[in-house]
């Protein structure tokens, strides 16, 4: 079964977005742990940034990543599926 150019473009954009989001996830997770001592001199809402990231900040960023992924995938699905049906 030949794969159309539109399907290739759809999967290329999906893979690219997924890789960037995974890179963001890894960066947030790794930097909060690896640079905890260096980040502890900075404060956010009265808490050392390393503590804030471990307690709440990372989770908020992860929820944001999931929300962005869902929103963006819906837009990609709409853009590529609507044109196939017409």
Biopython code that builds the backbone (N, CA, C, O; Angstrom):
import numpy as np
from Bio.PDB.StructureBuilder import StructureBuilder

atoms = [
    (1, "UNK", "N", (0.849, -1.169, 0.000)),
    (1, "UNK", "CA", (0.000, 0.000, 0.000)),
    (1, "UNK", "C", (0.899, 1.237, 0.000)),
    (1, "UNK", "O", (1.672, 1.440, 0.936)),
    (2, "UNK", "N", (0.804, 2.043, -1.015)),
    (2, "UNK", "CA", (1.652, 3.241, -1.059)),
    (2, "UNK", "C", (1.169, 4.281, -0.044)),
    (2, "UNK", "O", (-0.025, 4.448, 0.204)),
    (3, "UNK", "N", (2.131, 4.946, 0.510)),
    (3, "UNK", "CA", (1.841, 5.989, 1.488)),
    (3, "UNK", "C", (1.875, 7.324, 0.763)),
    (3, "UNK", "O", (2.830, 7.634, 0.051)),
    (4, "UNK", "N", (0.830, 8.104, 0.952)),
    (4, "UNK", "CA", (0.745, 9.383, 0.254)),
    (4, "UNK", "C", (1.712, 10.387, 0.874)),
    (4, "UNK", "O", (2.195, 10.212, 1.993)),
    (5, "UNK", "N", (1.975, 11.436, 0.114)),
    (5, "UNK", "CA", (2.854, 12.497, 0.619)),
    (5, "UNK", "C", (2.240, 13.198, 1.816)),
    (5, "UNK", "O", (2.947, 13.629, 2.726)),
    (6, "UNK", "N", (0.906, 13.311, 1.809)),
    (6, "UNK", "CA", (0.225, 13.948, 2.941)),
    (6, "UNK", "C", (0.401, 13.131, 4.211)),
    (6, "UNK", "O", (0.609, 13.687, 5.290)),
    (7, "UNK", "N", (0.319, 11.823, 4.084)),
    (7, "UNK", "CA", (0.504, 10.962, 5.256)),
    (7, "UNK", "C", (1.936, 11.046, 5.765)),
    (7, "UNK", "O", (2.176, 11.058, 6.972)),
    (8, "UNK", "N", (2.880, 11.103, 4.841)),
    (8, "UNK", "CA", (4.290, 11.248, 5.265)),
    (8, "UNK", "C", (4.508, 12.562, 5.991)),
    (8, "UNK", "O", (5.183, 12.610, 7.019)),
    (9, "UNK", "N", (3.934, 13.627, 5.450)),
    (9, "UNK", "CA", (4.082, 14.932, 6.089)),
    (9, "UNK", "C", (3.425, 14.941, 7.468)),
    (9, "UNK", "O", (3.968, 15.499, 8.421)),
    (10, "UNK", "N", (2.262, 14.322, 7.562)),
    (10, "UNK", "CA", (1.560, 14.236, 8.855)),
    (10, "UNK", "C", (2.430, 13.512, 9.881)),
    (10, "UNK", "O", (2.610, 14.000, 10.996)),
    (11, "UNK", "N", (2.965, 12.360, 9.511)),
    (11, "UNK", "CA", (3.783, 11.595, 10.462)),
    (11, "UNK", "C", (5.103, 12.282, 10.762)),
    (11, "UNK", "O", (5.608, 12.182, 11.880)),
    (12, "UNK", "N", (5.669, 12.974, 9.791)),
    (12, "UNK", "CA", (6.909, 13.710, 10.048)),
    (12, "UNK", "C", (6.663, 14.829, 11.061)),
    (12, "UNK", "O", (7.466, 15.036, 11.970)),
    (13, "UNK", "N", (5.559, 15.544, 10.904)),
    (13, "UNK", "CA", (5.240, 16.607, 11.863)),
    (13, "UNK", "C", (4.916, 16.030, 13.239)),
    (13, "UNK", "O", (5.299, 16.596, 14.263)),
    (14, "UNK", "N", (4.215, 14.912, 13.256)),
    (14, "UNK", "CA", (3.887, 14.283, 14.540)),
    (14, "UNK", "C", (5.150, 13.815, 15.254)),
    (14, "UNK", "O", (5.313, 14.048, 16.452)),
    (15, "UNK", "N", (6.037, 13.162, 14.524)),
    (15, "UNK", "CA", (7.298, 12.696, 15.135)),
    (15, "UNK", "C", (8.149, 13.859, 15.611)),
    (15, "UNK", "O", (8.715, 13.812, 16.703)),
    (16, "UNK", "N", (8.243, 14.903, 14.799)),
    (16, "UNK", "CA", (9.043, 16.062, 15.171)),
    (16, "UNK", "C", (8.510, 16.708, 16.447)),
    (16, "UNK", "O", (9.279, 17.018, 17.357)),
    (17, "UNK", "N", (7.200, 16.910, 16.512)),
    (17, "UNK", "CA", (6.622, 17.512, 17.706)),
    (17, "UNK", "C", (6.830, 16.621, 18.920)),
    (17, "UNK", "O", (7.153, 17.109, 20.003)),
    (18, "UNK", "N", (6.647, 15.319, 18.746)),
    (18, "UNK", "CA", (6.820, 14.388, 19.863)),
    (18, "UNK", "C", (8.256, 14.399, 20.362)),
    (18, "UNK", "O", (8.489, 14.393, 21.570)),
    (19, "UNK", "N", (9.210, 14.416, 19.461)),
    (19, "UNK", "CA", (10.617, 14.457, 19.874)),
    (19, "UNK", "C", (10.938, 15.744, 20.629)),
    (19, "UNK", "O", (11.650, 15.705, 21.632)),
    (20, "UNK", "N", (10.427, 16.877, 20.166)),
    (20, "UNK", "CA", (10.678, 18.144, 20.875)),
    (20, "UNK", "C", (10.052, 18.146, 22.258)),
    (20, "UNK", "O", (10.646, 18.639, 23.217)),
    (21, "UNK", "N", (8.857, 17.596, 22.357)),
    (21, "UNK", "CA", (8.209, 17.550, 23.670)),
    (21, "UNK", "C", (8.932, 16.590, 24.608)),
    (21, "UNK", "O", (9.046, 16.857, 25.804)),
    (22, "UNK", "N", (9.422, 15.472, 24.070)),
    (22, "UNK", "CA", (10.203, 14.558, 24.895)),
    (22, "UNK", "C", (11.516, 15.195, 25.335)),
    (22, "UNK", "O", (11.975, 14.971, 26.455)),
    (23, "UNK", "N", (12.118, 15.985, 24.457)),
    (23, "UNK", "CA", (13.339, 16.696, 24.821)),
    (23, "UNK", "C", (13.061, 17.708, 25.926)),
    (23, "UNK", "O", (13.857, 17.845, 26.854)),
    (24, "UNK", "N", (11.944, 18.415, 25.836)),
    (24, "UNK", "CA", (11.552, 19.352, 26.894)),
    (24, "UNK", "C", (11.314, 18.615, 28.204)),
    (24, "UNK", "O", (11.757, 19.062, 29.262)),
    (25, "UNK", "N", (10.619, 17.493, 28.134)),
    (25, "UNK", "CA", (10.366, 16.684, 29.335)),
    (25, "UNK", "C", (11.686, 16.234, 29.970)),
    (25, "UNK", "O", (11.869, 16.351, 31.182)),
    (26, "UNK", "N", (12.594, 15.726, 29.154)),
    (26, "UNK", "CA", (13.880, 15.265, 29.664)),
    (26, "UNK", "C", (14.675, 16.425, 30.267)),
    (26, "UNK", "O", (15.276, 16.275, 31.331)),
    (27, "UNK", "N", (14.683, 17.575, 29.597)),
    (27, "UNK", "CA", (15.425, 18.731, 30.088)),
    (27, "UNK", "C", (14.888, 19.198, 31.435)),
    (27, "UNK", "O", (15.665, 19.478, 32.348)),
    (28, "UNK", "N", (13.585, 19.283, 31.566)),
    (28, "UNK", "CA", (12.991, 19.713, 32.833)),
    (28, "UNK", "C", (13.322, 18.715, 33.939)),
    (28, "UNK", "O", (13.706, 19.107, 35.040)),
    (29, "UNK", "N", (13.175, 17.448, 33.649)),
    (29, "UNK", "CA", (13.430, 16.415, 34.658)),
    (29, "UNK", "C", (14.907, 16.382, 35.043)),
    (29, "UNK", "O", (15.243, 16.371, 36.227)),
    (30, "UNK", "N", (15.773, 16.366, 34.060)),
    (30, "UNK", "CA", (17.199, 16.245, 34.318)),
    (30, "UNK", "C", (17.765, 17.486, 34.996)),
    (30, "UNK", "O", (18.511, 17.379, 35.969)),
    (31, "UNK", "N", (17.413, 18.662, 34.487)),
    (31, "UNK", "CA", (18.006, 19.882, 35.033)),
    (31, "UNK", "C", (17.537, 20.153, 36.457)),
    (31, "UNK", "O", (18.316, 20.651, 37.270)),
    (32, "UNK", "N", (16.295, 19.841, 36.778)),
    (32, "UNK", "CA", (15.817, 20.067, 38.144)),
    (32, "UNK", "C", (16.579, 19.209, 39.148)),
    (32, "UNK", "O", (16.787, 19.629, 40.286)),
    (33, "UNK", "N", (16.988, 18.036, 38.747)),
    (33, "UNK", "CA", (17.721, 17.137, 39.649)),
    (33, "UNK", "C", (19.220, 17.417, 39.592)),
    (33, "UNK", "O", (19.865, 17.561, 40.631)),
    (34, "UNK", "N", (19.769, 17.494, 38.396)),
    (34, "UNK", "CA", (21.219, 17.612, 38.254)),
    (34, "UNK", "C", (21.743, 18.965, 38.724)),
    (34, "UNK", "O", (22.830, 19.040, 39.298)),
    (35, "UNK", "N", (20.988, 20.027, 38.488)),
    (35, "UNK", "CA", (21.430, 21.363, 38.871)),
    (35, "UNK", "C", (20.714, 21.871, 40.117)),
    (35, "UNK", "O", (20.553, 23.080, 40.278)),
    (36, "UNK", "N", (20.291, 20.997, 40.979)),
    (36, "UNK", "CA", (19.512, 21.386, 42.172)),
    (36, "UNK", "C", (20.294, 22.342, 43.068)),
    (36, "UNK", "O", (19.739, 23.335, 43.537)),
    (37, "UNK", "N", (21.538, 22.067, 43.306)),
    (37, "UNK", "CA", (22.328, 22.956, 44.188)),
    (37, "UNK", "C", (22.521, 24.330, 43.576)),
    (37, "UNK", "O", (22.396, 25.345, 44.262)),
    (38, "UNK", "N", (22.824, 24.365, 42.296)),
    (38, "UNK", "CA", (23.025, 25.661, 41.631)),
    (38, "UNK", "C", (21.715, 26.443, 41.545)),
    (38, "UNK", "O", (21.718, 27.670, 41.646)),
    (39, "UNK", "N", (20.604, 25.746, 41.361)),
    (39, "UNK", "CA", (19.312, 26.426, 41.236)),
    (39, "UNK", "C", (18.739, 26.849, 42.579)),
    (39, "UNK", "O", (17.812, 27.658, 42.626)),
    (40, "UNK", "N", (19.271, 26.319, 43.668)),
    (40, "UNK", "CA", (18.691, 26.622, 44.979)),
    (40, "UNK", "C", (18.946, 28.063, 45.417)),
    (40, "UNK", "O", (18.310, 28.533, 46.361)),
    (41, "UNK", "N", (19.861, 28.775, 44.757)),
    (41, "UNK", "CA", (20.103, 30.175, 45.113)),
    (41, "UNK", "C", (19.011, 31.091, 44.566)),
    (41, "UNK", "O", (18.859, 32.219, 45.036)),
    (42, "UNK", "N", (18.251, 30.619, 43.579)),
    (42, "UNK", "CA", (17.170, 31.403, 43.005)),
    (42, "UNK", "C", (15.859, 31.014, 43.691)),
    (42, "UNK", "O", (15.663, 29.863, 44.079)),
    (43, "UNK", "N", (14.976, 31.985, 43.830)),
    (43, "UNK", "CA", (13.695, 31.702, 44.470)),
    (43, "UNK", "C", (12.556, 31.989, 43.511)),
    (43, "UNK", "O", (12.657, 32.832, 42.619)),
    (44, "UNK", "N", (11.470, 31.262, 43.722)),
    (44, "UNK", "CA", (10.241, 31.457, 42.955)),
    (44, "UNK", "C", (9.078, 31.320, 43.917)),
    (44, "UNK", "O", (8.883, 30.255, 44.502)),
    (45, "UNK", "N", (8.308, 32.371, 44.088)),
    (45, "UNK", "CA", (7.204, 32.408, 45.043)),
    (45, "UNK", "C", (7.693, 32.136, 46.464)),
    (45, "UNK", "O", (6.981, 31.532, 47.267)),
    (46, "UNK", "N", (8.902, 32.580, 46.766)),
    (46, "UNK", "CA", (9.448, 32.426, 48.092)),
    (46, "UNK", "C", (10.141, 31.106, 48.364)),
    (46, "UNK", "O", (10.668, 30.902, 49.458)),
    (47, "UNK", "N", (10.152, 30.216, 47.402)),
    (47, "UNK", "CA", (10.788, 28.911, 47.578)),
    (47, "UNK", "C", (12.019, 28.809, 46.694)),
    (47, "UNK", "O", (12.042, 29.393, 45.611)),
    (48, "UNK", "N", (13.040, 28.084, 47.126)),
    (48, "UNK", "CA", (14.161, 27.828, 46.205)),
    (48, "UNK", "C", (13.637, 27.135, 44.949)),
    (48, "UNK", "O", (12.801, 26.235, 45.027)),
    (49, "UNK", "N", (14.134, 27.561, 43.808)),
    (49, "UNK", "CA", (13.590, 27.046, 42.539)),
    (49, "UNK", "C", (13.752, 25.531, 42.423)),
    (49, "UNK", "O", (12.906, 24.866, 41.825)),
    (50, "UNK", "N", (14.829, 24.979, 42.987)),
    (50, "UNK", "CA", (15.003, 23.529, 42.904)),
    (50, "UNK", "C", (13.917, 22.807, 43.707)),
    (50, "UNK", "O", (13.407, 21.774, 43.273)),
    (51, "UNK", "N", (13.564, 23.348, 44.873)),
    (51, "UNK", "CA", (12.484, 22.751, 45.664)),
    (51, "UNK", "C", (11.151, 22.904, 44.953)),
    (51, "UNK", "O", (10.355, 21.967, 44.902)),
    (52, "UNK", "N", (10.909, 24.093, 44.402)),
    (52, "UNK", "CA", (9.649, 24.327, 43.694)),
    (52, "UNK", "C", (9.510, 23.389, 42.504)),
    (52, "UNK", "O", (8.436, 22.836, 42.263)),
    (53, "UNK", "N", (10.595, 23.213, 41.761)),
    (53, "UNK", "CA", (10.536, 22.327, 40.597)),
    (53, "UNK", "C", (10.280, 20.887, 41.019)),
    (53, "UNK", "O", (9.519, 20.175, 40.363)),
    (54, "UNK", "N", (10.905, 20.452, 42.104)),
    (54, "UNK", "CA", (10.687, 19.079, 42.563)),
    (54, "UNK", "C", (9.277, 18.898, 43.100)),
    (54, "UNK", "O", (8.678, 17.839, 42.912)),
    (55, "UNK", "N", (8.738, 19.913, 43.766)),
    (55, "UNK", "CA", (7.434, 19.769, 44.403)),
    (55, "UNK", "C", (6.274, 19.996, 43.444)),
    (55, "UNK", "O", (5.322, 19.216, 43.429)),
    (56, "UNK", "N", (6.344, 21.070, 42.635)),
    (56, "UNK", "CA", (5.186, 21.423, 41.810)),
    (56, "UNK", "C", (5.533, 21.841, 40.389)),
    (56, "UNK", "O", (4.780, 21.552, 39.460)),
    (57, "UNK", "N", (6.638, 22.501, 40.211)),
    (57, "UNK", "CA", (6.956, 23.087, 38.915)),
    (57, "UNK", "C", (7.053, 22.072, 37.795)),
    (57, "UNK", "O", (6.525, 22.289, 36.705)),
    (58, "UNK", "N", (7.727, 20.964, 38.061)),
    (58, "UNK", "CA", (7.864, 19.946, 37.022)),
    (58, "UNK", "C", (6.508, 19.365, 36.651)),
    (58, "UNK", "O", (6.234, 19.125, 35.476)),
    (59, "UNK", "N", (5.670, 19.141, 37.634)),
    (59, "UNK", "CA", (4.350, 18.572, 37.359)),
    (59, "UNK", "C", (3.521, 19.540, 36.518)),
    (59, "UNK", "O", (2.822, 19.122, 35.595)),
    (60, "UNK", "N", (3.600, 20.827, 36.835)),
    (60, "UNK", "CA", (2.870, 21.817, 36.036)),
    (60, "UNK", "C", (3.370, 21.831, 34.594)),
    (60, "UNK", "O", (2.581, 21.940, 33.656)),
    (61, "UNK", "N", (4.669, 21.723, 34.431)),
    (61, "UNK", "CA", (5.229, 21.694, 33.075)),
    (61, "UNK", "C", (4.796, 20.424, 32.349)),
    (61, "UNK", "O", (4.489, 20.471, 31.158)),
    (62, "UNK", "N", (4.768, 19.292, 33.049)),
    (62, "UNK", "CA", (4.333, 18.040, 32.422)),
    (62, "UNK", "C", (2.866, 18.126, 31.990)),
    (62, "UNK", "O", (2.509, 17.664, 30.906)),
    (63, "UNK", "N", (2.034, 18.705, 32.821)),
    (63, "UNK", "CA", (0.624, 18.884, 32.448)),
    (63, "UNK", "C", (0.520, 19.809, 31.233)),
    (63, "UNK", "O", (-0.296, 19.585, 30.340)),
    (64, "UNK", "N", (1.351, 20.845, 31.212)),
    (64, "UNK", "CA", (1.375, 21.737, 30.052)),
    (64, "UNK", "C", (1.806, 21.023, 28.788)),
    (64, "UNK", "O", (1.257, 21.274, 27.715)),
    (65, "UNK", "N", (2.790, 20.129, 28.901)),
    (65, "UNK", "CA", (3.243, 19.355, 27.743)),
    (65, "UNK", "C", (2.101, 18.477, 27.225)),
    (65, "UNK", "O", (1.877, 18.395, 26.018)),
    (66, "UNK", "N", (1.391, 17.832, 28.126)),
    (66, "UNK", "CA", (0.281, 16.957, 27.718)),
    (66, "UNK", "C", (-0.832, 17.777, 27.061)),
    (66, "UNK", "O", (-1.383, 17.376, 26.035)),
    (67, "UNK", "N", (-1.157, 18.926, 27.656)),
    (67, "UNK", "CA", (-2.209, 19.773, 27.084)),
    (67, "UNK", "C", (-1.803, 20.276, 25.697)),
    (67, "UNK", "O", (-2.617, 20.276, 24.774)),
    (68, "UNK", "N", (-0.557, 20.700, 25.553)),
    (68, "UNK", "CA", (-0.085, 21.169, 24.247)),
    (68, "UNK", "C", (-0.114, 20.040, 23.231)),
    (68, "UNK", "O", (-0.513, 20.245, 22.085)),
    (69, "UNK", "N", (0.307, 18.846, 23.642)),
    (69, "UNK", "CA", (0.308, 17.699, 22.728)),
    (69, "UNK", "C", (-1.112, 17.403, 22.245)),
    (69, "UNK", "O", (-1.328, 17.209, 21.049)),
    (70, "UNK", "N", (-2.075, 17.367, 23.158)),
    (70, "UNK", "CA", (-3.455, 17.106, 22.778)),
    (70, "UNK", "C", (-4.011, 18.167, 21.852)),
    (70, "UNK", "O", (-4.668, 17.849, 20.861)),
    (71, "UNK", "N", (-3.749, 19.440, 22.171)),
    (71, "UNK", "CA", (-4.228, 20.543, 21.336)),
    (71, "UNK", "C", (-3.612, 20.492, 19.944)),
    (71, "UNK", "O", (-4.305, 20.635, 18.937)),
    (72, "UNK", "N", (-2.299, 20.285, 19.904)),
    (72, "UNK", "CA", (-1.596, 20.288, 18.621)),
    (72, "UNK", "C", (-1.978, 19.082, 17.772)),
    (72, "UNK", "O", (-2.132, 19.214, 16.558)),
    (73, "UNK", "N", (-2.132, 17.919, 18.376)),
    (73, "UNK", "CA", (-2.526, 16.732, 17.626)),
    (73, "UNK", "C", (-3.931, 16.890, 17.067)),
    (73, "UNK", "O", (-4.208, 16.437, 15.957)),
    (74, "UNK", "N", (-4.817, 17.525, 17.820)),
    (74, "UNK", "CA", (-6.170, 17.765, 17.308)),
    (74, "UNK", "C", (-6.114, 18.654, 16.075)),
    (74, "UNK", "O", (-6.825, 18.421, 15.097)),
    (75, "UNK", "N", (-5.269, 19.668, 16.130)),
    (75, "UNK", "CA", (-5.131, 20.553, 14.968)),
    (75, "UNK", "C", (-4.540, 19.822, 13.779)),
    (75, "UNK", "O", (-4.988, 20.012, 12.648)),
    (76, "UNK", "N", (-3.535, 18.983, 14.022)),
    (76, "UNK", "CA", (-2.951, 18.212, 12.915)),
    (76, "UNK", "C", (-3.960, 17.228, 12.349)),
    (76, "UNK", "O", (-4.055, 17.073, 11.132)),
    (77, "UNK", "N", (-4.708, 16.566, 13.208)),
    (77, "UNK", "CA", (-5.730, 15.618, 12.732)),
    (77, "UNK", "C", (-6.785, 16.335, 11.907)),
    (77, "UNK", "O", (-7.189, 15.848, 10.851)),
    (78, "UNK", "N", (-7.230, 17.485, 12.383)),
    (78, "UNK", "CA", (-8.226, 18.242, 11.637)),
    (78, "UNK", "C", (-7.672, 18.685, 10.292)),
    (78, "UNK", "O", (-8.374, 18.621, 9.282)),
    (79, "UNK", "N", (-6.447, 19.126, 10.267)),
    (79, "UNK", "CA", (-5.857, 19.633, 9.027)),
    (79, "UNK", "C", (-5.671, 18.529, 7.996)),
    (79, "UNK", "O", (-5.845, 18.768, 6.801)),
    (80, "UNK", "N", (-5.325, 17.343, 8.429)),
    (80, "UNK", "CA", (-5.023, 16.282, 7.469)),
    (80, "UNK", "C", (-6.198, 15.351, 7.214)),
    (80, "UNK", "O", (-6.287, 14.773, 6.130)),
    (81, "UNK", "N", (-7.094, 15.187, 8.166)),
    (81, "UNK", "CA", (-8.225, 14.286, 7.953)),
    (81, "UNK", "C", (-9.367, 14.957, 7.213)),
    (81, "UNK", "O", (-10.051, 14.295, 6.433)),
    (82, "UNK", "N", (-9.600, 16.241, 7.425)),
    (82, "UNK", "CA", (-10.698, 16.924, 6.752)),
    (82, "UNK", "C", (-10.486, 16.973, 5.250)),
    (82, "UNK", "O", (-11.444, 16.851, 4.488)),
    (83, "UNK", "N", (-9.275, 17.146, 4.823)),
    (83, "UNK", "CA", (-9.013, 17.231, 3.391)),
    (83, "UNK", "C", (-9.115, 15.874, 2.713)),
    (83, "UNK", "O", (-9.411, 15.812, 1.520)),
    (84, "UNK", "N", (-8.879, 14.779, 3.442)),
    (84, "UNK", "CA", (-8.979, 13.450, 2.852)),
    (84, "UNK", "C", (-10.430, 13.057, 2.585)),
    (84, "UNK", "O", (-10.695, 12.314, 1.640)),
    (85, "UNK", "N", (-11.376, 13.538, 3.398)),
    (85, "UNK", "CA", (-12.777, 13.168, 3.243)),
    (85, "UNK", "C", (-13.452, 13.929, 2.116)),
    (85, "UNK", "O", (-14.444, 13.447, 1.569)),
    (86, "UNK", "N", (-12.946, 15.107, 1.749)),
    (86, "UNK", "CA", (-13.601, 15.894, 0.702)),
    (86, "UNK", "C", (-13.142, 15.497, -0.671)),
    (86, "UNK", "O", (-13.598, 16.065, -1.663)),
]
sb = StructureBuilder()
sb.init_structure("model")
sb.init_model(0)
sb.init_chain("A")
sb.init_seg("    ")
for serial, (resi, resn, name, xyz) in enumerate(atoms, 1):
    if name == "N":
        sb.init_residue(resn, " ", resi, " ")
    sb.init_atom(name, np.array(xyz, "f"), 0.0, 1.0, " ", f" {name:<3s}", serial, name[0])
structure = sb.get_structure()
